[in-house]
Amino acid sequence: MKKAVVLGAGGFIGSHLVKRLKSEGYLVTGVDLKYPEFAATEADEFIIGDLREEEVCKHVLCTKPDEVYQLAADMGGAGYLFTGAHDAEVMHNSALINLHTAKWATHFSVGKVFYSSSACIYPKQNQTNPDDPRCYEASAYPADPDSEYGWEKLFSERLYASFHRNYGLEVRIARFHNVYGPEGTWQGGKEKAPAAICRKVAQARNGDKVEVWGDGRQTRSFLYIDDCLDGIRQFMASDFMGPVNIGSEEMISINDFTEMIIDISGKSLDIRHVEGPQGVRGRNSDNALIRERVGWHPRYTLREGIEQTYLWIAGQLNQQQEIIDLQRLHQA
Ligand code: NAD
């Protein structure tokens, strides 16, 4: 039986990946500061631990797993990453996790390490035109990411590539582009645009206005979680080290995206533009390289994935409301 370790297994992508690896017959150890928020973990073993501590990393990797998936990061949506308020924490925390992982994975000669980098590494000057952003892999240099989060990801890509070059560590480096789906953070400040907009629409009543940050003409593409898992697994099985984009090429403006979610809800709502952190003007995945080298491409349309996500978030809101109603009933 193959052994896999998932770092960040309590997070959105990590918790889904644990399920996928279990369904493929792996023995899985998950590590995180916390358990998954929305469903019990399916990992055979789940270690609550802080990967900024070298001893935790060492302990987890000394079992010499065949595959390590490094997804742990200090992470959030635009409201967390693009205000500047968390820059020091983001860089310090995530860099420490990656420094320890690269070192101990090499020391214990683990099979392969998957590293989740991000579309946020791409230079901001290539993403000023919302209709034609350039995000193919080789465009990463000369580097100028628009956030410290992106700089840390770029540093860690280079860190893993260096360990490969100097010590032969087998690595697979992927750049995720906006992954979304059920069981992702949908409130509290760390949620990303798809979940935030689904929540706002689900909370709204007919005639309300849904708030969108900026003028809504900024563009993005969003990747459904099941497609992301397929991409990770196929890339890991390939002989290509990357970095490669794992994203969707279905680019959409935030206005049109919001209209799509309003349409799914069946409500009659308008959009109100408000000030807020927006990130770059345009971003879209370019999947030419991963298509050619790995043979992967997404299966779900944005509408299909968002329908599932909207239903799940609306369900979460209903549950929350039922709890509030029950508490009121008890207090009365
Ligand atoms: P997430 O925040 O849901 O998961 C990250 C997990 O890492 C969290 O559960 C967190 O508790 C854990 N973690 C953070 N610090 C830790 C520490 N010191 N020790 C142990 N665990 C720690 O994020 P996600 O959306 O699942 O993303 C997974 C990875 O993919 C991250 O590295 C992220 O930067 C990258 N990524 C995600 C997206 C996306 O759209 N979701 C896009 C680009 C890149």
Residues whose N, C-alpha, C, O or C-beta is under 5 A from the ligand:
A	BS01	NAD	G8 G10 G11 F12 I13 G14 V31 D32 L33 K34 G49 D50 L51 R52 Q70 L71 A72 A73 D74 M75 S116 S117 S118 A119 F176 H177 N178 V179
